[in-house]
């Protein structure tokens, strides 16, 4: 089973986020780390270009932007060739795999989050991790059930604020925060 996530940007009204689905390897140790490295290297510390490519240009979302079986990060120009390919395609592992280009050509799909007030558009039960790209850093949220009552719904809960200008965080620690009941300091 895949670990599902979202790559997002803040809503213009200042509440919540909107973004695109990311199907596999969405744990902080994989997708969170990859987004940090993409920002620092491949996108030349330009969060607007990164958000445009990852959220606005690929409207059906992603199978994955995490390089399989190698620590190599995709380069900026690799995203110009993004598209879903079959396993028998010789370029299967060479480029990021989106659902809107290549063999899939799916239609637009938008995830919108207004948690905790309105968790319906982002499906927190199914979107386990969300990464919200901003000018100063990345908000990391996880799916969370706030209590034991059956009437309470899952919501996305902020677990870390990753500053672009600081050293890369300990992604294992970010991931472990997802299971903590209380987090005192969100900055890393």
QUIDAFEN-V445159 format. One line per field, one symbol per residue. phi: phi as a letter, one per 40 degrees, with the letter a starting at -180 (. if undefined). psi: psi as a letter, one per 40 degrees, with the letter a starting at -180 (. if undefined). burial: + if it has 24 or more other ideal C-beta (glycine too) atoms within 12 Angstrom, else -. Layout:
# QUIDAFEN-V445159
phi: ???
psi: ???
burial: ???
This chain:
# QUIDAFEN-V445159
phi: .cccabbabccccgbgababcbcbfccdcbcdccccccccbccfgbccccccccbccbccgbcabcccgacccccdccccbcicbcdccccdccbcbcccbgccfccdbbbbbbdccbcccbfccbccbbbbcbccibcbbbcabcacccccbcbcbcbabbcccbcdcccccdccccbccbbcbccb
psi: hihiaihiiiideehaiiaiihdifeidecddddddddddcdeffgdddddddddddgeeaidiehhheiehiiidddeeeiihiideheedediihieeiaedfiiihhhhhfiedgedeegdddgdihhhhideahhhiihhheaehdeiiiihhheihhhdeiihihddddddddeidhhdhei.
burial: --++++++++-----+++++++++++++++++++++++++-++---+--++-+++-+++++++++++-----++-+-++--++++---------++++++++------+++++-+---+-++++-+++++++++--++++++++---------+++++++++-+---++-+--++-++---------+
